[in-house]
Amino acid sequence: MKQHSLWSNYRYTYGPLWQKKKKIVLSTIAEAVFYVFVPIVGMMTTSMIIGSLEQGISMSKLVLLVLAAFAVCGVLNIAKGYLEARRRAVHRGEDRTVHHGSDREGSDSQHGAV
């Protein structure tokens, strides 16, 4: 029996998909990176704020630092949410647009949802 490595399984799975739909593969990779990166940035934000307080920076610099940190976290979470919504839309067969809510009548019945 021939043993396959993890990478050969990835090539077998994603090779044909890469040739036909590169955007889906790139989106999946980006989503995986965001799933790891966003929580790490959140933890680093807390550490950065505590370290800044220990160093005794001025209150105005601390406020700017906190605002900048939350802005970065917000942008990362928005990007992560967009990739998740795009993946769900692709799985439902809506390649071009992402529909939020039920703005189309019968949209769930068209995609096999019960």
C-alpha positions in Angstrom: 0.0 0.0 0.0 1.4 3.4 -1.0 1.6 6.0 1.7 0.8 9.6 0.8 2.1 12.6 2.5 0.1 15.6 3.7 1.4 17.7 0.8 0.6 15.1 -1.8 -3.0 15.0 -0.4 -3.1 18.8 -0.7 -1.9 18.7 -4.2 -4.4 16.0 -5.1 -7.3 18.0 -3.5 -6.3 21.6 -4.6 -4.5 20.9 -7.8 -7.6 20.7 -10.1 -9.3 23.4 -8.1 -6.3 25.7 -8.6 -6.4 25.2 -12.3 -10.1 26.0 -12.6 -10.8 28.5 -9.8 -7.7 30.1 -8.3 -9.7 32.8 -6.5 -11.3 30.1 -4.3 -8.0 28.6 -3.3 -6.5 32.0 -2.6 -9.5 33.0 -0.6 -9.3 29.8 1.4 -5.6 30.4 2.2 -6.3 34.1 3.2 -9.2 32.9 5.4 -6.9 30.4 7.2 -4.3 33.1 7.7 -6.9 35.5 9.2 -8.2 32.8 11.5 -4.7 32.5 13.1 -3.6 36.2 12.7 -6.7 38.0 14.1 -6.7 36.4 17.6 -2.9 36.9 17.8 -3.3 40.6 17.1 -6.0 40.8 19.7 -3.7 39.3 22.3 -0.8 41.5 21.3 -3.1 44.6 21.6 -3.7 43.8 25.3 0.0 43.2 25.9 0.9 46.5 24.1 -1.5 48.5 26.2 -0.3 47.0 29.5 3.3 47.5 28.5 2.6 51.1 27.6 1.0 51.7 31.0 4.0 50.2 32.7 6.3 52.5 30.8 4.3 55.5 32.0 3.4 57.1 28.6 1.2 60.1 28.7 -2.6 59.7 28.6 -3.0 61.3 25.2 -0.4 58.9 23.6 -2.2 56.0 25.4 -5.6 57.0 23.9 -4.1 57.3 20.4 -2.4 53.9 20.8 -5.6 52.3 22.0 -7.6 53.9 19.1 -5.0 52.7 16.5 -4.9 49.2 18.0 -8.7 48.9 17.9 -8.8 50.3 14.3 -6.3 47.7 13.2 -8.3 44.9 14.9 -11.5 46.3 13.3 -10.1 46.2 9.8 -8.8 42.7 10.3 -12.1 41.5 11.6 -13.9 43.1 8.7 -11.6 41.4 6.2 -12.1 38.1 8.0 -15.9 38.5 7.9 -15.8 39.3 4.2 -13.8 36.2 3.5 -16.2 34.1 5.5 -19.3 35.6 3.8 -17.6 35.0 0.4 -16.9 31.4 1.2 -20.5 30.8 2.3 -21.8 32.5 -0.9 -19.5 30.3 -3.1 -20.7 27.2 -1.3 -24.3 28.3 -2.1 -23.4 28.9 -5.7 -23.4 32.7 -5.7 -20.0 33.3 -7.2 -20.4 37.0 -8.0 -22.4 38.6 -5.1 -22.9 38.1 -1.5 -26.5 38.5 -0.4 -27.1 39.6 3.2 -30.4 38.6 4.6 -33.3 37.4 2.6 -33.6 40.3 0.1 -34.6 37.9 -2.6 -37.7 35.9 -2.2 -37.2 32.2 -2.4 -33.4 32.4 -2.3 -33.1 29.7 0.3 -35.3 27.3 -1.7 -33.1 27.8 -4.8 -30.0 26.7 -2.9 -31.5 23.6 -1.3 -32.0 24.9 2.2 -34.9 23.7 4.1 
